[in-house]
Amino acid sequence: MQKSEKRAAPPGAGGAARRVCIITFGCQMNEADSEGIAAAFRRRGYTLTDDIKKADAVVVNTCTVRQKAEDKAISQIGRLRVWKEKRPEGKVFVVGCAAQKLGGKNIKHRFPFVDEVVGAKSIEKFEDSLIAQLGPSPEGETEHQNIYRSPQTAYTTVMRGCSLKCSYCIVPAVRGPAVCLSPEAVLEDAAAKLKAGAKEIVLLGQTVNSYKYGKTTFSELLKKTLALPGLARLRFMSPHPVYFDDAFTALLASEPKLARHMHLPVQSGSDRILRLMRRGYTRGAYLGLLERLRGAAPDLAVSTDFIVGYPGETEQDFADTLALVEEGRFSLAYCFKYSPRTDRPEMSATISEAEMEARLEKLLAAVKKNSRLVLNERIGKIEEVLFETETYGRASGNFAVRVKAGGTPGKVEKVLTAGAEKNTLNGKIL
C-alpha cells in the first residue's frame, strides 16, 4: 500500500539550533525507516522540522513502487538545488527504494549537490553515511519518538525485502529477498516503543505473515508480542493471502488484543489476471480465506489493494474486479492504475490512459459505495476504541470514531456507535 509524501515533524519540533527535515514518500516500511533515521539525527542533537528553509540537513526517503511515486521523489530532490546553493554547508541525503533503483552514481551525476545516497538494501547502514558527513554520534540511545502515526501507535519492522515474484512489483529488486529479524530483536524494539508510551504496535513486513526465524513462526511471534507488558492492541501489515495457516486463525479467534482489521491486498478479481500477476491464489481461494478469517472473528474488517489496467486486462476481467468489491465486503480499498516497472515490451499497458482512468473511476465509485455500506453496518454496535485524544480514536476494526468528550488518550474504551459522518463513526462511551 503506497502512501503520499509526508514530512516528519512531531509537535514542538524545530526549536533547536540544528534541524533536519525528513521527507518520506511511499509505504509504512519507508515511514518506519525514516523514524530510525530521525533517531540517528536526534543522537547528534538534531530536532525535526517540516520547514526546509530552517533545516540544516534534508533527507528524502524515496519510493519507486509506481512511476508517479518515483517522479515525485526525483522532483523533490531537484527542488533542493536552490536550498543547497543558499546553504552550501547543509547536507542532503537521498535514501530508499528509488535510490536503490537509480543508483548512487546516477543520482549524484544528475544532482551533484547530493551528499549521500543510501539504497533500500543498505538502509540499516545509514549510520555510516551520517558518520561520513557529521561524525560519530555520542554513546547511548534516544527514546523512540513516533513521527507519522498517533503517539499511541508505533511501527516495529519484523522483516525486510520480499522473495515473491509478482510480475508487476519492483520491491524484490530494490529491497532484496526476504530477511527476517530475530524474535529477540523484534520484541526488544516493540518493548522499547511500549516503554516510550505507545499502546499499539504495528508489525511491518512486505509479506509479514511469511515470517519465520528458526522455529519461530509468524503466529508464535504474534503470541510473544501480545504478551509484552503495556500492549493494548497489536496490528500487522501487509500480509499475503497464501501464508495464513490454522495456527493464525486460532489465535485470531482467541486473542482480543489482536486487531479486528486486516489489510489484505488482492490486486484483481480475475483469475486470469491473478495468474498473470503470479499472485499464487485464485479469486475463490481469496474469498475462502476471507470466510475462514471472518469465521474466527465475525467483526473482522478487511481492506485491500486493487490494480486496474494490468496488461491484457479485458472488460470481463475488470467486471470480475468490480464484482469482488461487493463480494469481499471491504471496508476500504486503495486503487491504482497499472504502472510498468520494467522496460520489457510485454509488460506495457494494453489499454489507453483514458480507458485506464475510466476504469479507475468506476472502481473508486464502487469502493466508496461499498465502504459506506460496511461503515453503516457498524452503527448501533459496541466498538473497542483506543483513544488518541479526548474525542477521537480508532476501533479495533480500524474505523475512526468520535465522541463528544470523555476519552482518555492511550486507553481502550467501549463506545456505543450511534451514527456516521463521512468516514467516521460517532458514538458515546459506555
Beta strands, then each sheet from edge to edge (+ up, - down):
strand 1: 6-8
strand 2: 19-24
strand 3: 47-48
strand 4: 57-62
strand 5: 91-96
strand 6: 116-119
strand 7: 153-157
strand 8: 159-160
strand 9: 179-180
strand 10: 200-204
strand 11: 212-213
strand 12: 216-217
strand 13: 233-237
strand 14: 261-263
strand 15: 301-308
strand 16: 332-337
strand 17: 382-387
strand 18: 392-395
strand 19: 400-402
strand 20: 412-421
strand 21: 424-429
sheet 1: 1+ 2- 3-
sheet 2: 1+ 2- 4- 5- 6-
sheet 3: 7+ 10+ 13+
sheet 4: 8+ 9-
sheet 5: 11+ 12-
sheet 6: 14+ 15+ 16+
sheet 7: 17+ 18- 19+ 21+ 20- 17+
end
